[in-house]
Amino acid sequence: MRPRKRFAQHWLRSETVLDAIVNAAGLREGDRLLEVGPGTGSLTQRLLPKVAAVVGVEIDTVLCGQLPKRFPVENLLVIEGDILDLDLGAALADHPRFQAPNKVVANIPYNITGPLLEYLIGAIAQPVTPAYERIVLLVQREIADRLCAVPGSKAFGVLSVRMQYLAETKLICTVPPQAFKPPPKVESAVVCLTPRPPIQPAQQPEHLAMLIKQAFSSKRKMLRNNIKALIDPEALTPLLTQLGINPDARPEAIAVAQWVALSDALVAMGSGKL
């Protein structure tokens, strides 16, 4: 099957990377998996013998017809459609064996990475519930770096804070373009996301989400310059100092727990709206 450009298809051929994805998922016999974009089934083939069920959501009509023929097994269900438009619960209503997948394992189209992360994990103010136990994705290297970035690094930004508030993030391995056919123009990486309740929940998650967006609106500026409209400038520096935040720090230097503390402090001072 020739990859189709309109669906951003790149077939993963590396046995090493495929094995790394499967190993990172920590599969058990009772697991029910969601695989986004199974393509020709290179990853699907490794998943099926290890778990109770695999639901493959594939947008390509041709591939949807081929996958069940290639894998005529009872624990595979292929659904044709765009995952971002799919009500998964409704789609699985008539398939008891496949309902409520507990893990996601996928080599995803890079052009839907941002919306797909929100589909699978949710937003700060509205996490997906019930949460998946584990999400293992092959993504663009730049996105992986942002997901797993530490405060103070150039890659640390809004996505880093949002995802690390909602999940543990781990870089599994990097993947060169040569691992695919055809090779993409960018490097890739495998990441493992483990959703969990926030370690330090914000009093008003909606405020935290808006604060982060506002603070990173001009990343090169100091944090206090980006949020000075929220609080009397004379009170801002003492507040940041009290919270252990350098008043001259830029947004990428602020840890997730400090963002939560700052949001809570602003809410307590009556700056609950941005």
C-alpha positions in Angstrom: 0.0 0.0 0.0 1.5 3.3 -1.1 1.4 6.0 1.6 -1.1 8.8 0.8 0.1 12.3 1.3 -3.4 13.7 2.0 -3.5 11.6 5.2 0.1 12.4 6.2 0.9 8.7 6.0 4.5 7.4 6.8 4.8 3.7 7.3 7.0 2.9 10.3 9.4 0.1 9.2 11.9 -0.1 12.1 11.5 -3.3 14.1 13.5 -1.7 16.9 11.1 1.3 17.2 8.0 -0.9 16.9 9.3 -3.1 19.8 10.0 0.0 21.8 6.5 1.2 21.4 5.0 -2.1 22.5 7.4 -2.4 25.5 6.6 1.1 26.7 2.8 0.3 26.7 3.3 -2.3 29.5 0.7 -4.5 27.9 -1.4 -7.1 29.9 -3.7 -9.8 28.6 -6.8 -7.9 29.8 -5.9 -4.6 28.1 -8.3 -3.0 25.6 -6.3 -0.7 23.3 -7.2 2.3 21.1 -4.8 2.5 18.1 -5.2 5.8 16.1 -4.2 5.4 12.5 -3.2 1.7 12.3 -2.3 2.1 8.7 -1.1 -1.1 7.2 -1.0 -2.8 10.6 2.7 -3.1 11.4 2.1 -2.0 15.0 -1.3 -3.7 15.1 0.3 -7.0 14.4 2.4 -6.8 17.5 -0.5 -5.6 19.7 -3.1 -8.2 18.9 -1.5 -11.3 20.5 -0.8 -9.5 23.7 -4.2 -8.0 24.6 -7.9 -8.7 24.9 -9.0 -6.1 22.2 -7.7 -3.5 19.8 -9.9 -0.8 18.4 -8.3 0.8 15.3 -9.6 4.1 14.1 -8.5 4.7 10.6 -9.5 7.6 8.3 -8.4 5.8 5.1 -11.3 3.8 3.5 -8.9 1.5 1.6 -7.0 0.6 4.7 -10.2 0.0 6.7 -11.1 -2.6 4.2 -7.7 -4.3 4.2 -6.9 -4.5 7.9 -9.7 -7.0 8.9 -8.6 -9.2 5.9 -5.0 -9.1 7.0 -5.9 -9.8 10.6 -9.1 -12.0 10.6 -9.2 -12.2 14.4 -11.9 -11.7 17.0 -10.1 -9.1 19.1 -9.7 -6.5 16.3 -12.3 -3.9 15.5 -11.6 -1.3 12.8 -13.7 1.9 12.7 -13.5 4.2 9.7 -13.5 7.8 10.6 -11.6 10.9 11.9 -10.7 10.3 15.5 -11.2 14.0 16.3 -14.8 13.8 15.2 -15.6 10.4 16.7 -17.7 9.8 19.8 -15.8 6.6 20.7 -18.3 5.5 23.4 -21.2 5.7 20.9 -19.1 3.9 18.2 -18.4 1.0 20.6 -21.9 0.8 22.1 -22.8 -2.3 20.1 -19.4 -3.9 20.6 -19.1 -4.9 24.3 -15.8 -6.6 24.0 -14.1 -3.4 22.8 -15.8 -0.8 25.1 -13.8 1.5 27.3 -10.3 1.1 26.0 -7.8 1.6 28.9 -4.7 2.4 26.9 -3.7 4.2 23.7 -0.9 3.0 21.5 -0.4 4.7 18.2 1.9 6.1 15.4 -0.2 9.2 14.8 -0.5 11.7 11.9 1.7 14.6 13.0 -0.8 17.2 11.6 -3.3 16.3 14.4 -1.0 16.0 17.3 -2.2 19.0 19.3 -6.0 18.4 19.0 -5.4 14.6 19.5 -3.5 15.2 22.8 -6.5 17.2 24.0 -8.9 14.5 22.8 -7.0 11.9 24.7 -6.0 13.7 27.9 -8.2 16.8 28.0 -7.5 20.4 29.1 -6.4 21.8 32.5 -10.0 22.8 33.2 -11.6 19.6 31.8 -9.4 16.5 31.9 -10.7 13.4 30.1 -12.5 11.1 32.5 -12.1 8.3 33.0 -8.5 8.8 32.1 -6.5 6.3 30.1 -4.0 4.3 32.1 -1.2 4.9 29.6 -0.8 6.7 26.3 2.2 5.7 24.1 2.6 7.8 20.9 5.0 8.3 18.1 5.2 12.0 17.5 7.3 14.7 16.0 10.6 15.1 18.0 9.8 18.8 18.6 6.5 17.9 20.3 8.2 15.2 22.3 10.8 17.7 23.5 8.1 20.1 24.6 6.0 17.4 26.3 9.0 16.2 28.4 10.8 19.6 28.8 12.0 20.7 32.2 11.6 24.3 33.5 14.4 26.5 32.3 14.8 24.8 28.9 14.0 26.4 25.6 11.4 23.8 24.9 9.4 24.4 28.1 6.1 26.2 27.2 2.3 26.1 27.4 2.1 22.5 26.1 4.7 21.4 28.7 2.8 23.0 31.6 -0.6 21.7 30.4 0.5 18.1 29.8 2.7 17.9 33.0 -0.2 19.2 35.1 -2.4 16.4 33.8 0.1 13.5 33.3 3.6 12.1 33.8 5.6 12.5 30.6 8.5 10.3 29.5 10.7 10.2 26.4 11.1 6.6 25.4 13.4 7.0 22.3 14.2 9.2 19.3 13.4 8.0 15.8 15.3 9.0 12.7 13.5 9.8 9.4 15.0 6.6 7.9 12.8 4.5 10.1 9.8 5.4 7.9 8.7 4.9 4.3 8.7 7.5 3.0 11.0 9.3 5.4 9.4 12.4 6.9 11.3 15.7 6.9 11.5 15.8 10.6 12.9 13.6 13.4 10.4 11.7 15.5 10.2 10.3 19.0 8.2 7.9 21.1 6.7 9.3 24.3 4.7 7.7 27.1 2.1 9.8 28.9 0.5 8.5 32.1 -2.5 10.6 33.1 -3.1 11.2 36.8 -4.8 13.7 39.0 -2.8 17.0 39.4 -0.1 16.7 42.0 -1.1 20.1 43.2 -4.6 21.0 42.0 -5.4 24.6 41.1 -8.2 26.2 43.0 -9.6 27.5 39.7 -8.3 25.4 36.8 -9.8 27.8 34.3 -7.8 30.6 35.7 -4.6 28.5 35.7 -5.2 27.7 32.0 -5.7 31.4 31.1 -2.8 32.6 33.2 -0.4 30.2 31.4 -1.7 31.3 28.0 -1.3 35.0 28.9 2.2 34.5 30.5 3.6 32.7 27.4 2.0 35.2 25.0 5.4 36.9 24.7 7.9 34.2 25.7 11.0 36.4 25.4 9.6 38.9 27.9 9.9 38.6 31.7 7.0 36.9 33.4 6.1 40.1 35.4 5.8 42.1 32.1 3.4 39.6 30.6 1.1 39.5 33.7 1.4 43.0 35.0 -2.2 43.8 33.9 -3.4 41.2 36.5 -2.2 42.9 39.6 -0.8 46.2 40.9 2.8 46.2 39.7 4.0 47.3 43.1 2.4 44.2 44.6 3.6 41.8 41.9 7.3 41.7 42.7 6.7 40.9 46.4 4.2 38.2 45.5 6.6 36.5 43.1 9.4 36.7 45.7 7.0 35.2 48.3 6.3 32.3 46.0 9.9 31.6 45.3 9.7 32.9 41.8 12.5 35.2 40.5 10.8 38.5 39.6 13.1 38.7 36.5 12.4 35.1 35.4 10.9 34.4 32.0 7.9 32.1 31.7 9.9 29.0 30.6 11.7 29.1 34.0 8.6 28.6 36.1 7.8 25.1 37.3 4.3 23.6 37.2 3.8 23.8 40.9 4.8 27.5 40.9 2.3 28.2 38.1 -0.4 26.6 40.3 0.7 28.6 43.4 0.7 31.9 41.4 -2.7 31.2 40.0 -4.1 30.4 43.5 -2.5 33.6 44.9 -3.9 35.8 42.1 -7.4 34.3 42.6 -7.1 34.9 46.4 -6.2 38.6 45.7 -9.2 39.0 43.5 -7.5 38.7 40.1 -9.5 35.6 39.2 -10.2 36.8 35.7 -7.9 37.5 32.8 
